[in-house]
Amino acid sequence: MEFTPIEVDREALTIMGVCFPDLKSLNTASSAIGSNMYEGFVPTPALIELYRDYSLGMVKMSDLPRLISERI
Protein backbone atom coordinates (compact mmCIF):
# COMPACT_ATOMS: atom_id res chain seq x y z
CA MET A 1 0.00 0.00 0.00
CA GLU A 2 1.29 3.46 -0.91
CA PHE A 3 1.23 6.20 1.72
CA THR A 4 0.63 9.76 0.57
CA PRO A 5 1.46 12.44 3.12
CA ILE A 6 -1.06 15.18 3.82
CA GLU A 7 -0.33 18.89 4.17
CA VAL A 8 -0.06 19.94 7.82
CA ASP A 9 0.83 23.59 8.47
CA ARG A 10 1.50 24.05 12.17
CA GLU A 11 2.05 27.80 11.80
CA ALA A 12 -1.27 28.42 10.04
CA LEU A 13 -2.96 25.67 12.15
CA THR A 14 -4.30 23.84 9.08
CA ILE A 15 -4.53 20.29 7.77
CA MET A 16 -5.21 20.17 4.04
CA GLY A 17 -6.40 23.78 4.33
CA VAL A 18 -8.84 23.06 7.18
CA CYS A 19 -8.30 25.48 10.07
CA PHE A 20 -8.00 24.33 13.68
CA PRO A 21 -8.44 26.61 16.70
CA ASP A 22 -5.15 25.73 18.38
CA LEU A 23 -1.98 23.66 18.07
CA LYS A 24 -3.16 21.00 20.52
CA SER A 25 -6.31 20.17 18.50
CA LEU A 26 -4.31 20.24 15.25
CA ASN A 27 -1.70 17.83 16.64
CA THR A 28 -4.38 15.50 18.02
CA ALA A 29 -6.19 15.48 14.68
CA SER A 30 -3.06 14.97 12.58
CA SER A 31 -2.01 12.06 14.78
CA ALA A 32 -5.44 10.41 14.57
CA ILE A 33 -5.73 10.98 10.83
CA GLY A 34 -2.20 9.67 10.24
CA SER A 35 -2.93 6.51 12.22
CA ASN A 36 -6.10 5.91 10.23
CA MET A 37 -4.26 6.48 6.96
CA TYR A 38 -2.07 3.46 7.74
CA GLU A 39 -5.31 1.46 7.88
CA GLY A 40 -6.35 2.68 4.43
CA PHE A 41 -8.27 5.89 5.23
CA VAL A 42 -7.92 8.50 2.48
CA PRO A 43 -8.60 11.93 4.00
CA THR A 44 -10.27 14.78 2.16
CA PRO A 45 -10.69 18.35 3.37
CA ALA A 46 -14.41 17.71 3.91
CA LEU A 47 -13.74 14.68 6.11
CA ILE A 48 -11.02 16.50 8.04
CA GLU A 49 -13.47 19.33 8.64
CA LEU A 50 -16.03 16.83 9.91
CA TYR A 51 -13.44 15.23 12.23
CA ARG A 52 -12.50 18.68 13.55
CA ASP A 53 -16.11 19.61 14.22
CA TYR A 54 -16.80 16.29 15.93
CA SER A 55 -13.68 16.46 18.11
CA LEU A 56 -14.59 20.01 19.17
CA GLY A 57 -18.11 18.90 20.16
CA MET A 58 -19.84 20.72 17.31
CA VAL A 59 -21.23 17.50 15.77
CA LYS A 60 -22.99 14.70 17.63
CA MET A 61 -21.94 11.09 17.13
CA SER A 62 -25.49 10.22 16.08
CA ASP A 63 -25.15 12.65 13.15
CA LEU A 64 -21.83 11.25 11.88
CA PRO A 65 -23.15 8.50 9.55
CA ARG A 66 -25.39 10.94 7.68
CA LEU A 67 -22.74 13.66 7.50
CA ILE A 68 -20.06 11.24 6.33
CA SER A 69 -22.29 9.89 3.56
CA GLU A 70 -23.03 13.47 2.46
CA ARG A 71 -19.34 14.34 2.27
CA ILE A 72 -17.87 11.30 0.57
PDB file with one MODEL, atoms N, CA, C and O in Angstrom:
MODEL        1
ATOM      1  N   MET A   1       0.841  -1.168   0.000  1.00  0.00           N
ATOM      2  CA  MET A   1       0.000   0.000   0.000  1.00  0.00           C
ATOM      3  C   MET A   1       0.892   1.239   0.000  1.00  0.00           C
ATOM      4  O   MET A   1       1.890   1.292   0.719  1.00  0.00           O
ATOM      5  N   GLU A   2       0.533   2.220  -0.799  1.00  0.00           N
ATOM      6  CA  GLU A   2       1.292   3.456  -0.908  1.00  0.00           C
ATOM      7  C   GLU A   2       0.736   4.490   0.061  1.00  0.00           C
ATOM      8  O   GLU A   2      -0.479   4.659   0.169  1.00  0.00           O
ATOM      9  N   PHE A   3       1.620   5.174   0.759  1.00  0.00           N
ATOM     10  CA  PHE A   3       1.230   6.199   1.723  1.00  0.00           C
ATOM     11  C   PHE A   3       1.497   7.567   1.114  1.00  0.00           C
ATOM     12  O   PHE A   3       2.615   7.853   0.686  1.00  0.00           O
ATOM     13  N   THR A   4       0.473   8.411   1.074  1.00  0.00           N
ATOM     14  CA  THR A   4       0.626   9.761   0.568  1.00  0.00           C
ATOM     15  C   THR A   4       0.497  10.735   1.730  1.00  0.00           C
ATOM     16  O   THR A   4      -0.552  10.792   2.371  1.00  0.00           O
ATOM     17  N   PRO A   5       1.539  11.497   2.010  1.00  0.00           N
ATOM     18  CA  PRO A   5       1.464  12.439   3.123  1.00  0.00           C
ATOM     19  C   PRO A   5       0.433  13.541   2.866  1.00  0.00           C
ATOM     20  O   PRO A   5       0.147  13.884   1.719  1.00  0.00           O
ATOM     21  N   ILE A   6      -0.115  14.082   3.942  1.00  0.00           N
ATOM     22  CA  ILE A   6      -1.062  15.183   3.823  1.00  0.00           C
ATOM     23  C   ILE A   6      -0.381  16.469   4.277  1.00  0.00           C
ATOM     24  O   ILE A   6       0.609  16.431   5.008  1.00  0.00           O
ATOM     25  N   GLU A   7      -0.911  17.594   3.845  1.00  0.00           N
ATOM     26  CA  GLU A   7      -0.332  18.891   4.173  1.00  0.00           C
ATOM     27  C   GLU A   7      -0.775  19.332   5.569  1.00  0.00           C
ATOM     28  O   GLU A   7      -1.960  19.557   5.816  1.00  0.00           O
ATOM     29  N   VAL A   8       0.185  19.450   6.463  1.00  0.00           N
ATOM     30  CA  VAL A   8      -0.061  19.942   7.816  1.00  0.00           C
ATOM     31  C   VAL A   8       0.783  21.199   8.001  1.00  0.00           C
ATOM     32  O   VAL A   8       2.009  21.149   7.900  1.00  0.00           O
ATOM     33  N   ASP A   9       0.128  22.318   8.270  1.00  0.00           N
ATOM     34  CA  ASP A   9       0.829  23.586   8.474  1.00  0.00           C
ATOM     35  C   ASP A   9       0.614  24.010   9.927  1.00  0.00           C
ATOM     36  O   ASP A   9      -0.437  24.542  10.287  1.00  0.00           O
ATOM     37  N   ARG A  10       1.622  23.764  10.745  1.00  0.00           N
ATOM     38  CA  ARG A  10       1.499  24.055  12.172  1.00  0.00           C
ATOM     39  C   ARG A  10       1.531  25.550  12.484  1.00  0.00           C
ATOM     40  O   ARG A  10       1.060  25.967  13.542  1.00  0.00           O
ATOM     41  N   GLU A  11       2.069  26.347  11.595  1.00  0.00           N
ATOM     42  CA  GLU A  11       2.049  27.800  11.804  1.00  0.00           C
ATOM     43  C   GLU A  11       0.670  28.371  11.507  1.00  0.00           C
ATOM     44  O   GLU A  11       0.165  29.205  12.260  1.00  0.00           O
ATOM     45  N   ALA A  12       0.062  27.928  10.416  1.00  0.00           N
ATOM     46  CA  ALA A  12      -1.267  28.415  10.038  1.00  0.00           C
ATOM     47  C   ALA A  12      -2.380  27.619  10.726  1.00  0.00           C
ATOM     48  O   ALA A  12      -3.556  27.960  10.601  1.00  0.00           O
ATOM     49  N   LEU A  13      -2.008  26.557  11.454  1.00  0.00           N
ATOM     50  CA  LEU A  13      -2.956  25.675  12.151  1.00  0.00           C
ATOM     51  C   LEU A  13      -3.957  25.052  11.177  1.00  0.00           C
ATOM     52  O   LEU A  13      -5.166  25.090  11.403  1.00  0.00           O
ATOM     53  N   THR A  14      -3.429  24.473  10.079  1.00  0.00           N
ATOM     54  CA  THR A  14      -4.300  23.843   9.084  1.00  0.00           C
ATOM     55  C   THR A  14      -3.818  22.441   8.730  1.00  0.00           C
ATOM     56  O   THR A  14      -2.626  22.136   8.778  1.00  0.00           O
ATOM     57  N   ILE A  15      -4.783  21.603   8.374  1.00  0.00           N
ATOM     58  CA  ILE A  15      -4.527  20.295   7.774  1.00  0.00           C
ATOM     59  C   ILE A  15      -5.309  20.284   6.474  1.00  0.00           C
ATOM     60  O   ILE A  15      -6.533  20.411   6.479  1.00  0.00           O
ATOM     61  N   MET A  16      -4.611  20.135   5.373  1.00  0.00           N
ATOM     62  CA  MET A  16      -5.211  20.166   4.044  1.00  0.00           C
ATOM     63  C   MET A  16      -6.107  21.401   3.879  1.00  0.00           C
ATOM     64  O   MET A  16      -7.162  21.334   3.249  1.00  0.00           O
ATOM     65  N   GLY A  17      -5.671  22.521   4.454  1.00  0.00           N
ATOM     66  CA  GLY A  17      -6.401  23.777   4.333  1.00  0.00           C
ATOM     67  C   GLY A  17      -7.519  23.966   5.345  1.00  0.00           C
ATOM     68  O   GLY A  17      -8.141  25.027   5.380  1.00  0.00           O
ATOM     69  N   VAL A  18      -7.786  22.964   6.164  1.00  0.00           N
ATOM     70  CA  VAL A  18      -8.841  23.061   7.182  1.00  0.00           C
ATOM     71  C   VAL A  18      -8.243  23.664   8.448  1.00  0.00           C
ATOM     72  O   VAL A  18      -7.277  23.135   8.999  1.00  0.00           O
ATOM     73  N   CYS A  19      -8.818  24.766   8.905  1.00  0.00           N
ATOM     74  CA  CYS A  19      -8.297  25.483  10.074  1.00  0.00           C
ATOM     75  C   CYS A  19      -8.700  24.811  11.385  1.00  0.00           C
ATOM     76  O   CYS A  19      -9.813  24.305  11.530  1.00  0.00           O
ATOM     77  N   PHE A  20      -7.772  24.819  12.327  1.00  0.00           N
ATOM     78  CA  PHE A  20      -8.001  24.325  13.681  1.00  0.00           C
ATOM     79  C   PHE A  20      -7.810  25.488  14.641  1.00  0.00           C
ATOM     80  O   PHE A  20      -7.047  26.409  14.350  1.00  0.00           O
ATOM     81  N   PRO A  21      -8.495  25.459  15.791  1.00  0.00           N
ATOM     82  CA  PRO A  21      -8.441  26.611  16.700  1.00  0.00           C
ATOM     83  C   PRO A  21      -7.131  26.762  17.469  1.00  0.00           C
ATOM     84  O   PRO A  21      -6.793  27.855  17.924  1.00  0.00           O
ATOM     85  N   ASP A  22      -6.394  25.656  17.611  1.00  0.00           N
ATOM     86  CA  ASP A  22      -5.149  25.731  18.380  1.00  0.00           C
ATOM     87  C   ASP A  22      -4.239  24.570  17.996  1.00  0.00           C
ATOM     88  O   ASP A  22      -4.657  23.623  17.330  1.00  0.00           O
ATOM     89  N   LEU A  23      -2.987  24.666  18.432  1.00  0.00           N
ATOM     90  CA  LEU A  23      -1.983  23.662  18.073  1.00  0.00           C
ATOM     91  C   LEU A  23      -2.308  22.297  18.668  1.00  0.00           C
ATOM     92  O   LEU A  23      -2.073  21.272  18.028  1.00  0.00           O
ATOM     93  N   LYS A  24      -2.840  22.273  19.876  1.00  0.00           N
ATOM     94  CA  LYS A  24      -3.164  20.998  20.516  1.00  0.00           C
ATOM     95  C   LYS A  24      -4.206  20.221  19.703  1.00  0.00           C
ATOM     96  O   LYS A  24      -4.026  19.028  19.461  1.00  0.00           O
ATOM     97  N   SER A  25      -5.278  20.872  19.283  1.00  0.00           N
ATOM     98  CA  SER A  25      -6.306  20.173  18.504  1.00  0.00           C
ATOM     99  C   SER A  25      -5.777  19.774  17.127  1.00  0.00           C
ATOM    100  O   SER A  25      -6.152  18.724  16.604  1.00  0.00           O
ATOM    101  N   LEU A  26      -4.919  20.590  16.539  1.00  0.00           N
ATOM    102  CA  LEU A  26      -4.313  20.241  15.251  1.00  0.00           C
ATOM    103  C   LEU A  26      -3.424  19.007  15.401  1.00  0.00           C
ATOM    104  O   LEU A  26      -3.501  18.090  14.584  1.00  0.00           O
ATOM    105  N   ASN A  27      -2.588  18.974  16.431  1.00  0.00           N
ATOM    106  CA  ASN A  27      -1.700  17.826  16.640  1.00  0.00           C
ATOM    107  C   ASN A  27      -2.481  16.553  16.929  1.00  0.00           C
ATOM    108  O   ASN A  27      -2.126  15.482  16.436  1.00  0.00           O
ATOM    109  N   THR A  28      -3.539  16.658  17.722  1.00  0.00           N
ATOM    110  CA  THR A  28      -4.378  15.496  18.017  1.00  0.00           C
ATOM    111  C   THR A  28      -5.014  14.967  16.736  1.00  0.00           C
ATOM    112  O   THR A  28      -5.018  13.763  16.484  1.00  0.00           O
ATOM    113  N   ALA A  29      -5.549  15.876  15.936  1.00  0.00           N
ATOM    114  CA  ALA A  29      -6.192  15.477  14.684  1.00  0.00           C
ATOM    115  C   ALA A  29      -5.191  14.876  13.711  1.00  0.00           C
ATOM    116  O   ALA A  29      -5.476  13.845  13.102  1.00  0.00           O
ATOM    117  N   SER A  30      -4.030  15.490  13.548  1.00  0.00           N
ATOM    118  CA  SER A  30      -3.059  14.965  12.581  1.00  0.00           C
ATOM    119  C   SER A  30      -2.565  13.591  12.994  1.00  0.00           C
ATOM    120  O   SER A  30      -2.318  12.737  12.143  1.00  0.00           O
ATOM    121  N   SER A  31      -2.419  13.372  14.289  1.00  0.00           N
ATOM    122  CA  SER A  31      -2.010  12.055  14.775  1.00  0.00           C
ATOM    123  C   SER A  31      -3.090  11.008  14.497  1.00  0.00           C
ATOM    124  O   SER A  31      -2.792   9.916  14.012  1.00  0.00           O
ATOM    125  N   ALA A  32      -4.335  11.343  14.805  1.00  0.00           N
ATOM    126  CA  ALA A  32      -5.444  10.406  14.570  1.00  0.00           C
ATOM    127  C   ALA A  32      -5.624  10.123  13.082  1.00  0.00           C
ATOM    128  O   ALA A  32      -5.823   8.975  12.686  1.00  0.00           O
ATOM    129  N   ILE A  33      -5.554  11.150  12.273  1.00  0.00           N
ATOM    130  CA  ILE A  33      -5.725  10.979  10.826  1.00  0.00           C
ATOM    131  C   ILE A  33      -4.579  10.140  10.262  1.00  0.00           C
ATOM    132  O   ILE A  33      -4.799   9.239   9.453  1.00  0.00           O
ATOM    133  N   GLY A  34      -3.355  10.443  10.696  1.00  0.00           N
ATOM    134  CA  GLY A  34      -2.201   9.670  10.238  1.00  0.00           C
ATOM    135  C   GLY A  34      -2.316   8.198  10.590  1.00  0.00           C
ATOM    136  O   GLY A  34      -2.019   7.334   9.764  1.00  0.00           O
ATOM    137  N   SER A  35      -2.744   7.909  11.808  1.00  0.00           N
ATOM    138  CA  SER A  35      -2.926   6.509  12.215  1.00  0.00           C
ATOM    139  C   SER A  35      -3.959   5.807  11.345  1.00  0.00           C
ATOM    140  O   SER A  35      -3.766   4.662  10.936  1.00  0.00           O
ATOM    141  N   ASN A  36      -5.053   6.502  11.067  1.00  0.00           N
ATOM    142  CA  ASN A  36      -6.096   5.905  10.231  1.00  0.00           C
ATOM    143  C   ASN A  36      -5.657   5.747   8.784  1.00  0.00           C
ATOM    144  O   ASN A  36      -6.134   4.850   8.088  1.00  0.00           O
ATOM    145  N   MET A  37      -4.761   6.599   8.324  1.00  0.00           N
ATOM    146  CA  MET A  37      -4.261   6.475   6.958  1.00  0.00           C
ATOM    147  C   MET A  37      -3.483   5.173   6.781  1.00  0.00           C
ATOM    148  O   MET A  37      -3.513   4.573   5.706  1.00  0.00           O
ATOM    149  N   TYR A  38      -2.790   4.738   7.824  1.00  0.00           N
ATOM    150  CA  TYR A  38      -2.072   3.465   7.744  1.00  0.00           C
ATOM    151  C   TYR A  38      -3.030   2.292   7.611  1.00  0.00           C
ATOM    152  O   TYR A  38      -2.643   1.216   7.156  1.00  0.00           O
ATOM    153  N   GLU A  39      -4.274   2.500   8.008  1.00  0.00           N
ATOM    154  CA  GLU A  39      -5.306   1.459   7.883  1.00  0.00           C
ATOM    155  C   GLU A  39      -6.079   1.588   6.578  1.00  0.00           C
ATOM    156  O   GLU A  39      -7.009   0.817   6.337  1.00  0.00           O
ATOM    157  N   GLY A  40      -5.713   2.547   5.733  1.00  0.00           N
ATOM    158  CA  GLY A  40      -6.345   2.682   4.433  1.00  0.00           C
ATOM    159  C   GLY A  40      -7.249   3.895   4.263  1.00  0.00           C
ATOM    160  O   GLY A  40      -7.773   4.116   3.171  1.00  0.00           O
ATOM    161  N   PHE A  41      -7.444   4.686   5.318  1.00  0.00           N
ATOM    162  CA  PHE A  41      -8.272   5.885   5.226  1.00  0.00           C
ATOM    163  C   PHE A  41      -7.620   6.896   4.300  1.00  0.00           C
ATOM    164  O   PHE A  41      -6.422   7.161   4.408  1.00  0.00           O
ATOM    165  N   VAL A  42      -8.408   7.463   3.384  1.00  0.00           N
ATOM    166  CA  VAL A  42      -7.919   8.504   2.485  1.00  0.00           C
ATOM    167  C   VAL A  42      -8.643   9.800   2.859  1.00  0.00           C
ATOM    168  O   VAL A  42      -9.818   9.971   2.534  1.00  0.00           O
ATOM    169  N   PRO A  43      -7.944  10.712   3.541  1.00  0.00           N
ATOM    170  CA  PRO A  43      -8.603  11.932   4.001  1.00  0.00           C
ATOM    171  C   PRO A  43      -8.884  12.915   2.869  1.00  0.00           C
ATOM    172  O   PRO A  43      -8.161  12.976   1.875  1.00  0.00           O
ATOM    173  N   THR A  44      -9.937  13.665   3.050  1.00  0.00           N
ATOM    174  CA  THR A  44     -10.266  14.784   2.164  1.00  0.00           C
ATOM    175  C   THR A  44     -10.489  15.991   3.070  1.00  0.00           C
ATOM    176  O   THR A  44     -10.730  15.823   4.265  1.00  0.00           O
ATOM    177  N   PRO A  45     -10.414  17.190   2.530  1.00  0.00           N
ATOM    178  CA  PRO A  45     -10.686  18.355   3.368  1.00  0.00           C
ATOM    179  C   PRO A  45     -12.065  18.286   4.041  1.00  0.00           C
ATOM    180  O   PRO A  45     -12.205  18.679   5.199  1.00  0.00           O
ATOM    181  N   ALA A  46     -13.066  17.798   3.333  1.00  0.00           N
ATOM    182  CA  ALA A  46     -14.414  17.708   3.910  1.00  0.00           C
ATOM    183  C   ALA A  46     -14.447  16.753   5.098  1.00  0.00           C
ATOM    184  O   ALA A  46     -15.103  17.043   6.099  1.00  0.00           O
ATOM    185  N   LEU A  47     -13.756  15.625   5.007  1.00  0.00           N
ATOM    186  CA  LEU A  47     -13.743  14.675   6.115  1.00  0.00           C
ATOM    187  C   LEU A  47     -12.893  15.186   7.280  1.00  0.00           C
ATOM    188  O   LEU A  47     -13.214  14.929   8.440  1.00  0.00           O
ATOM    189  N   ILE A  48     -11.821  15.901   6.978  1.00  0.00           N
ATOM    190  CA  ILE A  48     -11.018  16.501   8.044  1.00  0.00           C
ATOM    191  C   ILE A  48     -11.839  17.563   8.776  1.00  0.00           C
ATOM    192  O   ILE A  48     -11.776  17.672  10.000  1.00  0.00           O
ATOM    193  N   GLU A  49     -12.595  18.331   8.028  1.00  0.00           N
ATOM    194  CA  GLU A  49     -13.467  19.332   8.641  1.00  0.00           C
ATOM    195  C   GLU A  49     -14.494  18.664   9.554  1.00  0.00           C
ATOM    196  O   GLU A  49     -14.761  19.151  10.653  1.00  0.00           O
ATOM    197  N   LEU A  50     -15.061  17.564   9.108  1.00  0.00           N
ATOM    198  CA  LEU A  50     -16.028  16.831   9.914  1.00  0.00           C
ATOM    199  C   LEU A  50     -15.368  16.286  11.181  1.00  0.00           C
ATOM    200  O   LEU A  50     -15.945  16.375  12.265  1.00  0.00           O
ATOM    201  N   TYR A  51     -14.174  15.726  11.054  1.00  0.00           N
ATOM    202  CA  TYR A  51     -13.440  15.233  12.227  1.00  0.00           C
ATOM    203  C   TYR A  51     -13.193  16.373  13.213  1.00  0.00           C
ATOM    204  O   TYR A  51     -13.401  16.218  14.416  1.00  0.00           O
ATOM    205  N   ARG A  52     -12.748  17.518  12.695  1.00  0.00           N
ATOM    206  CA  ARG A  52     -12.496  18.677  13.555  1.00  0.00           C
ATOM    207  C   ARG A  52     -13.756  19.078  14.314  1.00  0.00           C
ATOM    208  O   ARG A  52     -13.725  19.279  15.528  1.00  0.00           O
ATOM    209  N   ASP A  53     -14.855  19.190  13.592  1.00  0.00           N
ATOM    210  CA  ASP A  53     -16.111  19.611  14.219  1.00  0.00           C
ATOM    211  C   ASP A  53     -16.580  18.599  15.264  1.00  0.00           C
ATOM    212  O   ASP A  53     -17.076  18.983  16.323  1.00  0.00           O
ATOM    213  N   TYR A  54     -16.424  17.311  14.969  1.00  0.00           N
ATOM    214  CA  TYR A  54     -16.804  16.286  15.932  1.00  0.00           C
ATOM    215  C   TYR A  54     -15.914  16.350  17.176  1.00  0.00           C
ATOM    216  O   TYR A  54     -16.411  16.302  18.301  1.00  0.00           O
ATOM    217  N   SER A  55     -14.607  16.457  16.972  1.00  0.00           N
ATOM    218  CA  SER A  55     -13.682  16.458  18.108  1.00  0.00           C
ATOM    219  C   SER A  55     -13.844  17.703  18.978  1.00  0.00           C
ATOM    220  O   SER A  55     -13.502  17.681  20.160  1.00  0.00           O
ATOM    221  N   LEU A  56     -14.359  18.779  18.406  1.00  0.00           N
ATOM    222  CA  LEU A  56     -14.593  20.007  19.173  1.00  0.00           C
ATOM    223  C   LEU A  56     -15.996  20.047  19.776  1.00  0.00           C
ATOM    224  O   LEU A  56     -16.374  21.033  20.408  1.00  0.00           O
ATOM    225  N   GLY A  57     -16.773  18.966  19.578  1.00  0.00           N
ATOM    226  CA  GLY A  57     -18.110  18.895  20.158  1.00  0.00           C
ATOM    227  C   GLY A  57     -19.176  19.628  19.377  1.00  0.00           C
ATOM    228  O   GLY A  57     -20.266  19.870  19.896  1.00  0.00           O
ATOM    229  N   MET A  58     -18.881  19.988  18.131  1.00  0.00           N
ATOM    230  CA  MET A  58     -19.836  20.725  17.307  1.00  0.00           C
ATOM    231  C   MET A  58     -20.769  19.797  16.534  1.00  0.00           C
ATOM    232  O   MET A  58     -21.782  20.244  15.995  1.00  0.00           O
ATOM    233  N   VAL A  59     -20.435  18.509  16.478  1.00  0.00           N
ATOM    234  CA  VAL A  59     -21.232  17.504  15.773  1.00  0.00           C
ATOM    235  C   VAL A  59     -21.448  16.334  16.718  1.00  0.00           C
ATOM    236  O   VAL A  59     -20.515  15.884  17.383  1.00  0.00           O
ATOM    237  N   LYS A  60     -22.678  15.842  16.776  1.00  0.00           N
ATOM    238  CA  LYS A  60     -22.994  14.702  17.633  1.00  0.00           C
ATOM    239  C   LYS A  60     -22.650  13.401  16.916  1.00  0.00           C
ATOM    240  O   LYS A  60     -22.724  13.318  15.689  1.00  0.00           O
ATOM    241  N   MET A  61     -22.273  12.386  17.693  1.00  0.00           N
ATOM    242  CA  MET A  61     -21.936  11.087  17.132  1.00  0.00           C
ATOM    243  C   MET A  61     -23.103  10.519  16.317  1.00  0.00           C
ATOM    244  O   MET A  61     -22.892   9.885  15.284  1.00  0.00           O
ATOM    245  N   SER A  62     -24.315  10.747  16.779  1.00  0.00           N
ATOM    246  CA  SER A  62     -25.490  10.219  16.076  1.00  0.00           C
ATOM    247  C   SER A  62     -25.651  10.836  14.693  1.00  0.00           C
ATOM    248  O   SER A  62     -26.315  10.251  13.838  1.00  0.00           O
ATOM    249  N   ASP A  63     -25.063  11.997  14.455  1.00  0.00           N
ATOM    250  CA  ASP A  63     -25.150  12.655  13.148  1.00  0.00           C
ATOM    251  C   ASP A  63     -24.032  12.237  12.196  1.00  0.00           C
ATOM    252  O   ASP A  63     -24.109  12.513  10.999  1.00  0.00           O
ATOM    253  N   LEU A  64     -22.999  11.578  12.711  1.00  0.00           N
ATOM    254  CA  LEU A  64     -21.832  11.248  11.884  1.00  0.00           C
ATOM    255  C   LEU A  64     -22.149  10.403  10.649  1.00  0.00           C
ATOM    256  O   LEU A  64     -21.692  10.750   9.560  1.00  0.00           O
ATOM    257  N   PRO A  65     -22.913   9.307  10.766  1.00  0.00           N
ATOM    258  CA  PRO A  65     -23.151   8.500   9.554  1.00  0.00           C
ATOM    259  C   PRO A  65     -23.763   9.306   8.409  1.00  0.00           C
ATOM    260  O   PRO A  65     -23.342   9.178   7.259  1.00  0.00           O
ATOM    261  N   ARG A  66     -24.746  10.127   8.724  1.00  0.00           N
ATOM    262  CA  ARG A  66     -25.387  10.939   7.684  1.00  0.00           C
ATOM    263  C   ARG A  66     -24.404  11.953   7.106  1.00  0.00           C
ATOM    264  O   ARG A  66     -24.313  12.107   5.889  1.00  0.00           O
ATOM    265  N   LEU A  67     -23.680  12.634   7.964  1.00  0.00           N
ATOM    266  CA  LEU A  67     -22.743  13.658   7.502  1.00  0.00           C
ATOM    267  C   LEU A  67     -21.604  13.054   6.686  1.00  0.00           C
ATOM    268  O   LEU A  67     -21.173  13.639   5.692  1.00  0.00           O
ATOM    269  N   ILE A  68     -21.120  11.893   7.097  1.00  0.00           N
ATOM    270  CA  ILE A  68     -20.055  11.235   6.325  1.00  0.00           C
ATOM    271  C   ILE A  68     -20.568  10.871   4.948  1.00  0.00           C
ATOM    272  O   ILE A  68     -19.890  11.116   3.951  1.00  0.00           O
ATOM    273  N   SER A  69     -21.757  10.288   4.877  1.00  0.00           N
ATOM    274  CA  SER A  69     -22.291   9.892   3.559  1.00  0.00           C
ATOM    275  C   SER A  69     -22.532  11.102   2.667  1.00  0.00           C
ATOM    276  O   SER A  69     -22.441  10.984   1.445  1.00  0.00           O
ATOM    277  N   GLU A  70     -22.835  12.257   3.240  1.00  0.00           N
ATOM    278  CA  GLU A  70     -23.031  13.472   2.458  1.00  0.00           C
ATOM    279  C   GLU A  70     -21.718  14.026   1.937  1.00  0.00           C
ATOM    280  O   GLU A  70     -21.695  14.722   0.923  1.00  0.00           O
ATOM    281  N   ARG A  71     -20.628  13.723   2.622  1.00  0.00           N
ATOM    282  CA  ARG A  71     -19.345  14.340   2.267  1.00  0.00           C
ATOM    283  C   ARG A  71     -18.394  13.446   1.498  1.00  0.00           C
ATOM    284  O   ARG A  71     -17.331  13.896   1.071  1.00  0.00           O
ATOM    285  N   ILE A  72     -18.761  12.182   1.314  1.00  0.00           N
ATOM    286  CA  ILE A  72     -17.870  11.300   0.567  1.00  0.00           C
ATOM    287  C   ILE A  72     -18.196  11.378  -0.911  1.00  0.00           C
ATOM    288  O   ILE A  72     -17.557  10.707  -1.721  1.00  0.00           O
TER     289      ILE A  72
ENDMDL
END
